[in-house]
Amino acid sequence: MAEVPGEATQTGTALLEKATAVLEGFGPINSIHQHLCAFHFYGDNMARQVQAHHYCSHPSEDMRQCLIYDSPDADARLIGVEYIISESLFLTLPDQEKKLWHSHEYEVKSGTLFMPGVPGPLQHREMEKLCKSYGKAIHFWQIDKGDSLPLGPPSLMYALTTDGQLDTQLARGRYLTHPSPCYPFVHLLIHGMYFFRPGQARSRAGIGLGSGLSNLANPSGFSWYMARKNSPCYGT
């Protein structure tokens, strides 16, 4: 991980944190039960892509709420959040609000969204649900620019929806530096795209959105500023 500004954590601080950790409650953090790995791109620039490690809790059968880190390591940077809702909840949203959300169907079927380290058969039930879901992701830290702190306004993020969108150099670099946590199923690189063994199985499984992909989700060239300007859901 890139260094963050400030002096290293002192021994006294670390000891105090260990002591208070025994006394304090961490209910929201302890409810996190799932690690999802995927890629996000900036809503106003698909060429800007980052890896996104989601650590999710499940407050209801129709919703996940996820903290997003730049790696699965202990010193990972918290770069954003994502809310994941079922297709049935997504369909209740106002049309303008739907533009802020992205689908997960392609990610699941291609294998670019999965649960690191979890055997395929155990993932299948969760992937069936995720394949029929939509996410709203906001990043605060522009790590792709090399920022040492979370600078500037938040960024609305989207997910892959078709072949050819993934920055294969980013994927290849991630696989070479962390082959185990995020890409245990990468099989081979052919003609500039990755093929994932679980994705091949999922694409034949007949899973997907019951009402078809919304034509309002996954808008191209959509930014946080456009969302605030065009949506009655947000103040001026």
Secondary structure, 3 states (H helix, E strand, C coil): CCCCCCCCCCHHHHHHHHHHHHHCCCHHHHCCCEEEEEEEEECCEEEEEEEEEEEEEEEECCEEEEEEECCCCCCCCEEEEEEEEEHHHHCCCCHHHHCCCEECHHHHHHCCCECCCCCHHHHHHHHHHHHCEEEEEEECCCHHHCCCCCCCCCEEEECCCCCCCCCHHHHHHHHHHCCCCCCCCEEEEECCEEEEHHHHHHHCCCCCCCCCCCCCCCCCCCCHHHHHHHCCCCCC
